[in-house]
């Protein structure tokens, strides 16, 4: 090859270099390390990138970002050959907020039919939270700065796992006796509204749901892999049986609930449930919850285990029991309680029926930000539910969605110490009333020094 030809090829090669660089820039965060990923890891990464992308702005319940996330889940389910029972943007429902407004959220429902003629009309639900916290404007050095709560681990990881499980089940549908429903629950941060709506308004055959598998925060497998079953013996038996088989990873059964999540709505219906999670992590409910903290290779191992669990669960001969003796539940504290918004005359705190009065005049007056939470940068919204008795006393205070043990405990302590209310009434009679409030814990940075502030309504 003469010198002229060599110069020509050198110039052509140099001209291609910018094109290669430009192509790499538009790989949605992909890097050259991705070249060594398995097809499953590559798919999981793609799902997490799309769902936790900055353009979705934290996919807060009722937002455009949540709608886009629902559309993405729908598109992927369809591409995997899964029957989608909801519209393209999800099945829409309304959620009444504490200030009396209504936000619009959505569930996405996929369906894979089982093969057994006797059991295919019974269902296993595989669910994952769709929404996250959205965005928040914070004060940094005296200037407002918008922070996005990307929610890569909470809960783009669970949604990614659900999508890949749907693909595997659809591919091997001939092996599953029961039918499976794959549900992305909207407005989960709003007191698990999506799962409640699915069970009580949307799915007409909820009495035929034999069990539920919940997927929440599955991306930090380096911290461990856990299964919470509320000590249900039938669900634990499947885990123990799988332990005797060759598995890529095994979960530790937890007696205590790690995260309040959508499994609670199924417990309320006495449907046996298990939540798979990799546990608490310091980036939870912060803007640091990005894909950089995700262990994708461990997620692939968890995926294989959960698939094997689903296969065993869907093929058991007898329906898993919620109670060992099959008996009906005893009365709970909420059996004779009327919801706050269903009262003819709502409960009053300091002569006001507005829940913000209770937050401003009592909760935020006496709430103390735990020092340990300040040091660790923990913040977020604790959802607290309680009962106002016919005597006006507050009782049965519980956290329905928590942030951390310290913040949860502080919120419960202050609400439990509430003065008496004027009780609610229905048809002229005093009634026990259930009420749910959001207790906001927020941190700010001013002048480079850590401080804290609690958002008032």
C-alpha positions as CSV (number, residue, x, y, z in Angstrom):
1,X,0.0,0.0,0.0
2,X,1.5,3.3,-1.0
3,X,1.8,6.4,1.2
4,X,-1.2,8.1,-0.4
5,X,-3.5,5.2,0.3
6,X,-2.2,4.9,3.9
7,X,-3.0,8.6,4.4
8,X,-6.5,8.1,3.0
9,X,-7.4,5.2,5.3
10,X,-5.9,7.1,8.3
11,X,-8.1,10.1,7.6
12,X,-11.2,7.9,7.1
13,X,-10.5,6.2,10.5
14,X,-10.1,9.5,12.3
15,X,-13.3,10.7,10.8
16,X,-15.2,7.7,12.3
17,X,-14.0,8.3,15.9
18,X,-16.4,11.1,16.6
19,X,-19.3,9.0,15.3
20,X,-18.4,6.1,17.6
21,X,-18.3,8.6,20.5
22,X,-21.6,10.1,19.6
23,X,-23.2,6.7,19.3
24,X,-22.0,5.8,22.8
25,X,-23.4,8.9,24.3
26,X,-26.9,7.9,23.4
27,X,-27.0,4.4,24.9
28,X,-29.2,5.6,27.8
29,X,-26.4,5.4,30.4
30,X,-24.8,2.2,29.1
31,X,-21.1,1.7,29.3
32,X,-18.6,-0.6,27.7
33,X,-18.8,-2.8,30.8
34,X,-22.3,-3.7,29.6
35,X,-20.8,-5.6,26.7
36,X,-20.1,-8.5,29.2
37,X,-23.7,-8.6,30.6
38,X,-25.9,-11.6,30.1
39,X,-29.1,-11.0,28.2
40,X,-31.1,-11.1,31.5
41,X,-28.8,-8.5,33.2
42,X,-28.9,-6.3,30.1
43,X,-32.8,-6.4,30.2
44,X,-32.9,-5.6,34.0
45,X,-30.5,-2.7,33.5
46,X,-32.6,-1.4,30.6
47,X,-35.8,-1.5,32.7
48,X,-34.2,0.2,35.7
49,X,-32.7,3.0,33.5
50,X,-36.1,3.7,31.8
51,X,-38.2,3.6,35.0
52,X,-35.7,5.7,37.1
53,X,-34.8,8.1,34.4
54,X,-34.6,11.8,35.3
55,X,-37.2,12.5,32.6
56,X,-39.8,10.7,34.7
57,X,-39.1,13.1,37.6
58,X,-39.5,10.5,40.4
59,X,-42.9,9.2,39.0
60,X,-44.9,10.7,41.9
61,X,-48.4,9.3,42.1
62,X,-50.7,11.1,39.7
63,X,-47.8,12.7,37.7
64,X,-46.9,12.5,34.1
65,X,-43.8,10.5,35.1
66,X,-46.0,7.8,36.7
67,X,-48.1,7.7,33.5
68,X,-45.0,7.2,31.4
69,X,-43.7,4.5,33.7
70,X,-47.1,2.7,33.4
71,X,-46.9,3.0,29.6
72,X,-43.4,1.5,29.6
73,X,-44.5,-1.4,31.8
74,X,-47.4,-2.0,29.4
75,X,-45.2,-1.9,26.3
76,X,-42.7,-4.4,27.8
77,X,-45.4,-6.8,28.9
78,X,-46.9,-6.8,25.4
79,X,-43.5,-7.3,23.8
80,X,-43.0,-10.4,26.0
81,X,-46.3,-11.8,24.8
82,X,-48.1,-11.3,28.1
83,X,-51.8,-10.4,27.8
84,X,-52.4,-6.9,29.2
85,X,-55.8,-6.4,30.8
86,X,-55.4,-2.7,31.4
87,X,-55.3,0.2,28.8
88,X,-52.1,1.5,27.3
89,X,-51.5,4.1,30.1
90,X,-52.9,1.7,32.8
91,X,-56.2,1.3,34.6
92,X,-57.0,4.7,36.0
93,X,-58.5,5.3,39.5
94,X,-58.8,8.3,41.8
95,X,-57.2,8.8,45.1
96,X,-58.6,11.3,47.6
97,X,-55.8,13.1,49.4
98,X,-55.8,14.4,52.9
99,X,-56.6,18.0,51.8
100,X,-59.8,16.8,50.0
101,X,-58.4,16.8,46.4
102,X,-58.4,13.8,44.1
103,X,-55.3,12.7,42.2
104,X,-55.4,10.3,39.3
105,X,-53.2,7.2,39.4
106,X,-53.2,3.9,37.6
107,X,-52.4,0.1,37.8
108,X,-51.0,-2.0,35.0
109,X,-52.2,-5.6,34.9
110,X,-50.7,-8.4,32.9
111,X,-52.1,-12.0,32.7
112,X,-50.6,-15.4,31.9
113,X,-53.1,-18.3,31.9
114,X,-52.3,-21.5,33.7
115,X,-52.6,-24.9,32.0
116,X,-54.6,-26.9,34.6
117,X,-58.3,-27.0,33.9
118,X,-59.2,-27.2,37.6
119,X,-56.7,-24.6,38.8
120,X,-56.3,-22.1,36.0
121,X,-59.2,-20.0,37.4
122,X,-57.2,-19.6,40.6
123,X,-54.6,-16.8,40.6
124,X,-51.2,-15.9,42.0
125,X,-50.6,-12.2,42.0
126,X,-47.0,-10.9,41.4
127,X,-47.0,-7.2,42.3
128,X,-44.5,-4.3,42.5
129,X,-44.8,-0.6,43.4
130,X,-45.0,1.7,40.4
131,X,-44.7,5.2,41.9
132,X,-42.1,7.0,43.9
133,X,-41.7,10.3,45.8
134,X,-41.3,12.6,42.8
135,X,-39.3,15.8,43.2
136,X,-38.7,18.2,46.0
137,X,-37.3,21.7,46.2
138,X,-34.7,22.1,48.9
139,X,-32.7,25.1,50.1
140,X,-28.9,24.7,49.6
141,X,-26.7,27.7,50.5
142,X,-29.7,29.9,50.5
143,X,-30.8,28.9,47.0
144,X,-33.7,26.6,45.9
145,X,-32.5,23.4,44.3
146,X,-34.8,20.8,42.9
147,X,-34.0,17.2,43.8
148,X,-35.3,14.2,42.0
149,X,-36.1,11.0,43.9
150,X,-35.2,8.6,41.2
151,X,-36.2,5.4,43.1
152,X,-33.9,3.0,41.2
153,X,-33.9,0.5,44.0
154,X,-37.2,1.7,45.4
155,X,-38.8,0.5,43.3
156,X,-37.6,0.3,39.7
157,X,-35.7,-2.8,40.8
158,X,-38.9,-4.5,41.8
159,X,-40.7,-3.5,38.6
160,X,-37.7,-4.8,36.5
161,X,-37.9,-8.1,38.4
162,X,-41.6,-8.3,37.8
163,X,-41.2,-7.7,34.0
164,X,-38.5,-10.4,33.7
165,X,-40.6,-12.8,35.7
166,X,-43.5,-12.2,33.4
167,X,-41.3,-13.0,30.4
168,X,-40.0,-16.2,32.0
169,X,-43.5,-17.3,33.0
170,X,-45.0,-16.5,29.6
171,X,-42.2,-18.5,27.9
172,X,-42.9,-21.5,30.2
173,X,-46.6,-21.1,30.7
174,X,-47.2,-24.8,30.0
175,X,-45.5,-25.5,33.4
176,X,-47.8,-23.4,35.6
177,X,-51.0,-24.9,36.8
178,X,-52.5,-21.7,38.2
179,X,-52.8,-18.4,36.3
180,X,-50.6,-15.5,37.1
181,X,-51.4,-11.8,37.3
182,X,-48.5,-9.3,37.1
183,X,-49.6,-6.0,38.6
184,X,-47.7,-2.7,38.8
185,X,-49.5,-0.8,41.6
186,X,-49.9,2.9,41.3
187,X,-50.2,5.4,44.2
188,X,-48.6,2.9,46.5
189,X,-47.1,5.8,48.4
190,X,-50.6,7.0,49.0
191,X,-51.5,4.4,51.6
192,X,-51.2,1.5,49.1
193,X,-54.2,2.8,47.1
194,X,-53.4,0.9,43.9
195,X,-53.4,-2.5,45.6
196,X,-56.6,-1.7,47.6
197,X,-58.3,-0.6,44.4
198,X,-57.2,-3.7,42.5
199,X,-58.6,-6.0,45.2
200,X,-61.8,-4.1,46.1
201,X,-62.9,-2.4,42.9
202,X,-61.0,-3.6,39.8
203,X,-60.5,-7.4,39.9
204,X,-63.9,-9.1,40.3
205,X,-62.4,-12.5,41.1
206,X,-60.3,-11.4,44.1
207,X,-61.8,-14.2,46.1
208,X,-60.0,-16.6,43.7
209,X,-56.5,-15.2,44.4
210,X,-54.7,-17.9,46.2
211,X,-51.5,-16.0,47.1
212,X,-49.5,-12.9,46.4
213,X,-45.8,-12.3,45.8
214,X,-44.6,-8.8,46.4
215,X,-41.4,-7.4,44.9
216,X,-39.9,-4.3,46.7
217,X,-36.4,-2.9,46.7
218,X,-34.4,-5.9,45.2
219,X,-31.3,-4.1,44.0
220,X,-28.9,-4.2,46.9
221,X,-28.3,-7.9,47.2
222,X,-24.8,-7.2,48.7
223,X,-26.8,-6.4,51.9
224,X,-28.7,-9.7,51.9
225,X,-31.8,-11.3,50.4
226,X,-34.9,-11.6,52.5
227,X,-38.4,-13.1,52.5
228,X,-41.2,-11.7,54.8
229,X,-44.3,-14.0,55.0
230,X,-45.8,-12.8,58.3
231,X,-44.9,-16.2,59.5
232,X,-47.3,-18.0,57.2
233,X,-46.5,-21.6,57.4
234,X,-47.6,-22.6,53.9
235,X,-45.5,-19.9,52.3
236,X,-42.5,-20.7,54.5
237,X,-42.8,-24.4,53.6
238,X,-42.2,-23.6,50.0
239,X,-39.0,-21.6,50.9
240,X,-37.8,-24.5,53.1
241,X,-38.5,-27.0,50.3
242,X,-36.5,-24.9,47.8
243,X,-33.6,-24.7,50.3
244,X,-33.0,-28.4,49.7
245,X,-32.6,-27.8,46.0
246,X,-29.7,-26.2,44.1
247,X,-30.4,-22.5,44.0
248,X,-28.2,-19.5,43.0
249,X,-29.2,-17.7,46.2
250,X,-31.5,-18.3,49.2
251,X,-33.5,-15.8,51.1
252,X,-33.5,-15.4,54.9
253,X,-37.0,-15.6,56.3
254,X,-37.7,-12.6,58.4
255,X,-40.2,-12.5,61.3
256,X,-40.5,-8.7,61.2
257,X,-41.8,-6.7,58.3
258,X,-38.9,-4.9,56.6
259,X,-40.9,-2.5,54.5
260,X,-44.6,-1.7,54.6
261,X,-45.8,-2.4,51.1
262,X,-48.6,-3.6,48.9
263,X,-48.7,-7.0,50.5
264,X,-50.7,-5.3,53.4
265,X,-53.8,-5.0,51.2
266,X,-53.7,-8.7,50.6
267,X,-53.2,-9.5,54.2
268,X,-56.3,-7.5,54.9
269,X,-58.1,-9.8,52.6
270,X,-56.5,-12.8,54.3
271,X,-54.6,-13.8,51.2
272,X,-51.2,-15.5,52.0
273,X,-48.4,-13.2,50.8
274,X,-44.6,-13.0,50.7
275,X,-42.5,-10.0,50.1
276,X,-39.0,-10.5,48.6
277,X,-36.5,-7.7,49.2
278,X,-32.9,-7.0,49.7
279,X,-33.7,-4.9,52.8
280,X,-33.1,-1.4,54.0
281,X,-30.4,0.7,52.5
282,X,-29.0,4.2,53.3
283,X,-30.1,5.7,50.0
284,X,-33.8,4.9,50.6
285,X,-36.1,7.9,50.0
286,X,-33.2,10.1,49.0
287,X,-32.0,11.5,45.7
288,X,-29.0,9.1,45.9
289,X,-31.2,6.1,45.0
290,X,-29.8,5.8,41.5
291,X,-28.8,2.9,39.4
292,X,-25.2,3.2,40.6
293,X,-26.2,1.4,43.8
294,X,-27.8,-1.6,42.0
295,X,-26.1,-5.0,42.0
296,X,-27.5,-6.3,38.7
297,X,-25.6,-9.6,38.8
298,X,-27.2,-10.4,42.2
299,X,-30.6,-9.4,40.8
300,X,-30.2,-12.1,38.1
301,X,-29.7,-14.7,40.9
302,X,-32.6,-13.4,42.8
303,X,-34.7,-13.6,39.7
304,X,-34.0,-17.3,39.2
305,X,-34.9,-18.0,42.8
306,X,-38.1,-16.1,42.7
307,X,-39.1,-17.7,39.5
308,X,-38.6,-21.2,41.1
309,X,-40.6,-20.0,44.1
310,X,-43.4,-18.9,41.8
311,X,-43.3,-22.2,39.9
312,X,-43.7,-24.2,43.2
313,X,-46.4,-21.8,44.5
314,X,-48.5,-22.0,41.4
315,X,-48.3,-25.8,41.3
316,X,-49.2,-26.7,44.9
317,X,-52.3,-28.9,45.0
318,X,-54.0,-27.3,47.9
319,X,-54.6,-23.6,48.3
320,X,-52.2,-22.0,50.8
321,X,-54.0,-21.2,54.0
322,X,-53.9,-17.8,55.7
323,X,-54.5,-19.5,59.0
324,X,-53.2,-23.0,59.9
325,X,-56.7,-24.2,61.0
326,X,-58.4,-22.5,58.1
327,X,-60.6,-20.5,60.5
328,X,-62.0,-17.0,59.9
329,X,-60.2,-14.1,61.5
330,X,-61.1,-12.7,64.8
331,X,-62.5,-9.2,64.9
332,X,-59.8,-6.6,64.3
333,X,-59.7,-3.0,65.7
334,X,-60.9,-1.7,62.3
335,X,-64.0,-4.0,61.8
336,X,-66.6,-1.4,63.1
337,X,-64.7,1.7,62.0
338,X,-66.0,4.3,59.5
339,X,-63.5,6.0,57.2
340,X,-62.9,9.7,57.8
341,X,-64.4,10.9,54.5
342,X,-67.4,8.6,54.8
343,X,-68.7,10.4,58.0
344,X,-71.7,12.7,57.7
345,X,-70.0,14.8,60.3
346,X,-66.2,14.4,60.3
347,X,-64.1,14.4,63.5
348,X,-62.9,17.8,64.6
349,X,-59.6,18.9,66.1
350,X,-59.7,22.3,67.7
351,X,-63.0,22.9,66.0
352,X,-61.7,22.1,62.5
353,X,-62.4,19.1,60.3
354,X,-59.4,19.9,58.2
355,X,-56.6,17.3,58.9
356,X,-54.0,20.1,58.4
357,X,-55.2,21.7,61.6
358,X,-54.1,18.6,63.5
359,X,-50.7,18.6,61.7
360,X,-50.0,22.3,62.2
361,X,-51.4,22.8,65.7
362,X,-50.3,19.5,67.3
363,X,-48.0,17.2,65.3
364,X,-45.5,19.7,63.9
365,X,-45.5,21.6,67.2
366,X,-44.2,18.6,69.2
367,X,-42.4,16.5,66.6
368,X,-38.7,16.2,67.1
369,X,-36.3,15.1,64.4
370,X,-34.2,12.2,65.7
371,X,-30.5,13.2,65.8
372,X,-29.4,9.9,64.3
373,X,-31.7,10.5,61.3
374,X,-30.2,14.0,60.8
375,X,-26.7,12.6,60.9
376,X,-27.6,9.9,58.3
377,X,-29.5,12.3,56.1
378,X,-32.8,10.3,56.4
379,X,-36.0,12.1,55.4
380,X,-39.3,11.4,53.9
381,X,-43.0,10.9,54.5
382,X,-44.4,8.6,57.2
383,X,-48.0,7.6,56.6
384,X,-49.8,7.2,60.0
385,X,-53.2,5.6,60.5
386,X,-55.2,5.8,63.7
387,X,-58.7,5.5,65.2
388,X,-60.7,8.3,66.8
389,X,-63.0,6.7,69.3
390,X,-66.6,7.7,70.1
391,X,-65.1,9.4,73.2
392,X,-62.7,11.4,71.1
393,X,-59.6,9.5,72.2
394,X,-56.9,8.5,69.7
395,X,-56.0,4.8,69.6
396,X,-54.5,2.0,67.5
397,X,-51.9,4.3,66.0
398,X,-49.8,2.5,63.3
399,X,-47.5,3.2,60.4
400,X,-48.8,2.1,57.1
401,X,-45.8,3.3,55.2
402,X,-42.6,4.1,57.0
403,X,-39.3,5.7,56.3
404,X,-37.0,4.5,59.0
405,X,-37.4,3.1,62.5
406,X,-36.4,6.4,64.1
407,X,-38.8,8.6,62.1
408,X,-41.6,6.0,62.3
409,X,-41.4,5.8,66.1
410,X,-41.3,9.6,66.5
411,X,-44.5,10.1,64.3
412,X,-46.3,7.3,66.2
413,X,-45.3,8.9,69.6
414,X,-46.6,12.3,68.8
415,X,-49.9,11.1,67.2
416,X,-50.5,8.8,70.1
417,X,-50.2,11.7,72.6
418,X,-53.0,13.6,70.8
419,X,-55.6,15.5,72.9
420,X,-59.2,14.4,72.5
421,X,-61.0,15.1,69.2
422,X,-64.7,15.7,68.7
423,X,-65.8,12.3,67.4
424,X,-67.3,11.8,63.9
425,X,-70.9,11.0,63.3
426,X,-72.8,8.9,60.8
427,X,-76.6,9.2,60.6
428,X,-76.5,11.2,63.8
429,X,-74.7,8.6,65.8
430,X,-71.1,8.9,67.1
431,X,-68.8,6.4,65.3
432,X,-65.3,5.2,65.6
433,X,-63.4,6.8,62.7
434,X,-60.2,5.9,60.9
435,X,-57.9,8.6,59.7
436,X,-54.7,8.7,57.8
437,X,-52.2,11.5,57.8
438,X,-48.8,12.1,56.2
439,X,-46.0,13.3,58.6
440,X,-43.3,15.0,56.6
441,X,-39.7,14.9,57.7
442,X,-37.4,17.2,55.6
443,X,-33.8,18.2,55.7
444,X,-32.2,21.4,54.4
445,X,-28.6,22.7,54.1
446,X,-27.9,26.3,54.8
447,X,-24.5,27.8,54.7
448,X,-22.9,24.4,54.4
449,X,-24.2,23.3,57.8
450,X,-26.7,20.5,58.4
451,X,-30.0,21.6,59.8
452,X,-33.5,20.3,59.5
453,X,-37.0,21.6,58.9
454,X,-40.4,19.9,59.0
455,X,-42.7,20.9,56.2
456,X,-45.9,22.5,57.5
457,X,-49.2,22.3,55.6
